Amino acid sequence: MDVGLLLKAVLLGIVEGLTEFLPVSSTGHLILVGDLLNFNSDAAKVFEVVIQTGAMLAIIWEYRQRLTGVFRGLTSDRRSQQFVIHLAIAFAPAALLGVLLGRHITEYLFRPIPVALAFIVGGVVILWAERREHRIRIARIDQMSWRDALKIGCAQCLALVPGTSRAGATIIGALLFGFSRTAATEFSFFLAVPTLIGAGAYQLYKQHALLTTSDLYWFGVGSVAAFVSASVCVRWLLRYVSSHDFSVFAWYRIAFGIAVILTAYTGLVSWTGN
């Protein structure tokens, strides 16, 4: 057993879990931390996608009663049926674009400097959105329509650019479309379930030849670390959004992005793929 590899898997799992549901980009953090750890092989890239499933399981566990109720009501309860339909509609745009453009995005944008630029741009967008007047039209997600779901699905497409943030794109998009902070955050959580399952399954299907049975232990350890840290983060975020906006995450993104660019161009950190 490679202890060094195991420690990297744990660290990246914690990073994934803490950042997946915040508007700060888990993919961007994994690319940057992976680069610092020299953890950027093809198998490592598959690992970074697959451990998102561990974070997603934290949502299933946190909302297990609600999701069980939806599952049981699929054949008879209109609200449950609408909930699933809305998730499917919101999932579709990014899934389609991901299949069509995934290879090009990975080739050209999964690098530290493009990620840093996306961090900065995303932070500016969040600050702009928070300074707009926020009129709440949808206080609970069962009040949304299929058009609202499609709008959020289109917003999620922006997250295909690493560093943008899937959570940030969906939450800020929902706020601009008239969702309350709690409704926007919860729908972003639920949308993560099909999105992360789909992304993980697709990557495993495409890249399974790169993996061996000996990879299972560090994939498993990373996924468990992501589950535990995501569980803590989800509970904290729900409390946070009840009385705070997202400006602090915007300033963090901008500061982090500037730091990466400065360290790259001063030579303080030897980022690969600059």
N, C-alpha and C positions, 0 to 999 in steps of 0.2 A: 504494500500500500504506500503510495506517494503522499507523505504527510504535507509537503508543500502544496501539492495540488488540492488536497483536501481543505487546507486552510484558505486557499484562494476561492474554492467553491463556497465555503461558509461565508466569507466576506462579501462575495458577489451576491449571494443569496440574501444577505441582510440588506445590502444596497438596493436590490430589486424590491424587496418587500416594503422598505421604507419610502421608496420613491414612486412605486407603480400608481398609487391612487392620489398622489399630490401633483399639482400642476407644474412639475419641475423636470419631467422626462426621465423615466427609468432607463429607457434605451440609451439616451445620451449619457447618463451616469455610468451605465455598464460599459459603454464604449471607452469612456475616459478612464475609469478605474481599471478596466481590463488592459488598456494600453500601458498604464503605469506599472501594472503587475506583469507585463509581458505575457498577457493571457489573451492572445489574439489569433490563435490558429483557427482553422475551419471548424474543428470540433468545438472550440470555445464559443464560436459564434452561434452554433446550434444550441449549446448549453444556455447562452444568454436568453434565447427565445423560449426554450423549454421550461426554465425555472419560473417563467411568468405564470405557468400553470399552478405552481405552488402558491403564488400570491392570489391567484384567482380562487383557489380553494378556500382562502380566508373569507372571501365574500360569501361563498356557499355556506360556510359554517356560521358566519355572523347572521345571515338571513335565512337560516335553514327552515325555520317555521313558516316564514312567508313563502319561500320557494316551494316547500312541500304543499302548502295550501294552493298555490298556483297550479302545480302539477296535478293535484287531485281534482281541481275544478276545470281542467282543460275541456272536458266533454260537456259540461253543463253550466259553468259560470262565465258570463259575458266579460266580466272584468279580467278574469284570468286569461281568457282567449285574446282580449285586446292587448294585454300586457305582453304576451308572447309575440303577437303580430308586430307590435311596435318595436320590440327588440330585434326581430328579424329584419324589419325595414331599416332600422338604424344600423344594423350590422352590414347590410348588403353593399353599400357604396365602397367602403374601405376594403372589404373582402375582394371585390371585383378589381379595384385598382391595385391592390396588393399583389394579386396573381399576375396582372398585366405588367406591372412596373417594378415588382420586387427585386428582380435581378439587377436592374439598372440602379435602383436606389442603394442597394447593398454595395455595389461596385464603386459608386462615385460619392456617396454621402455618409457612409459609415466610417468617418474619419474625424479626428479630434477638432480640426479647425472648422469644417462645416457644422459640426455639432455645436461648437462654441458660438458661432454666428446665429444659429437657430435659438440657442438659449437667450441671447440678447434680444433678438427680434420678438420672441415669445414674451419676454418680460415687458417690453414696451407695449405690446398689444394688451397684456393683462392690465397694466397701469391705465391705458386708454379706456379699456372697458369699465374699470372700476370708477373712473371719473365721470362716466355717463350716468344720466338719471336712470335708475333701475325701477321700472314699473312691473310689478308682479302680476302676471296673467295666469300662471299655473302654480298653485301652491303645493299640489301633490301630483305625483306622476300619473295617477289614475285619471287626471283631468286633461292629459295631453291627447292630441289627435295624431293620426298617421302622418299628417304634414309636419307636425313638430318632430316626430321621430325621424322623418326623412331629412329635415334640416340638421338635426344633430348628427345623423349619419354622414352627411356631407361635411360637416365641421370636423368629424373624426378623421376624414381623409387627410387633413393637414398633418396629422400625427405620423403619416408614413415617412415624413422627413424627420430623421432622428434628431432629437434635441428639441422638437416642438412640444411633445408631451400629449399622449392620448387623453389623459385625465384633464389636462389644461384645455385642449381643444374642445372636448365635449362639455366640460363644466362652464367655461367662459362662453362658448357658443350658446348653451342653454340659457345662461343669464341674459345674453343679448336677445334671445327669443322670448323672454318674459317669464322664465322659470324662477322660483324662489331658490335661495342658495341650497336649502336642504333637498329640494326636489332635483335640482341640477346635479348635486353631488351623488344622491342615491341612484339616479338614472345612469350616471357615469359608472358607478359601481356595477350595476346590473349588466350594462352593456359590455363591461370587461369580460364577463363570463363567456359568451360566444366568441368574442374577439380574440381572447388569449388562448382559448381552446383551439380555435381555428388556426391561429398563427403557429402554435406549438405543433399541432398535428401536421400542418403543411410542411414545416421545416423538417420534421422527422421523416416524413415521406420522401422529401427531396434529397435529404442528406444522410439517409440511414446507412449508406455504404461507408461513410466516414467513421461510424461508431462501431464499437465492439462491446461485448458483454462486460469487459473490464471497466468501461466507462459508466456503468450503471450506478456504482457506489457514489461517485462524486456528483453525478446528475441528481441522485436521490438526496444527498446531503444538502446540496444547494437548494433544492426544491423545499425541503423541510425548513431550512433557514428562512427562505422567502415566505413560507406560510406563517411562521411564528412572528416575524417582524411585520408582515402585512396585517396580521390580526391586531397587533398593538396600534398600528398606524390608522387603520380604518376606524377604530373606536375613538381614537383621539381626534381625528378629522371631523367626525360627526359632531362632537362637542365644540370644536373650534369654529365651524362655519355657522353655528347658531348665534354667535356674537361677534364675529370678525369677518373682514373681507380678505381678498387674496393678494393684497399689495405686498405683503412681506415676502411671498414667494416670487413675485415679480422682481423685487430688488435683489433677492438671492440669485435668481437666474442671470440678471445683468452683471452682478459682481463676479459670479462664477465664470461666465463666458468671457468677460474682460480678462480675468486672471489667466485663463487658459491661453488666450491669444498673446498676452504679454509674456508669459513664460515661454511660449513657443518662439516668439520673435527675438527675445533676449537670450535664448539658448539656455535658460535656467532649467527647463525640462525638455528632454529630447522626445517630443511627441512623434509618433510614426505617422506617415501619410499626410504630412502637413501640406 
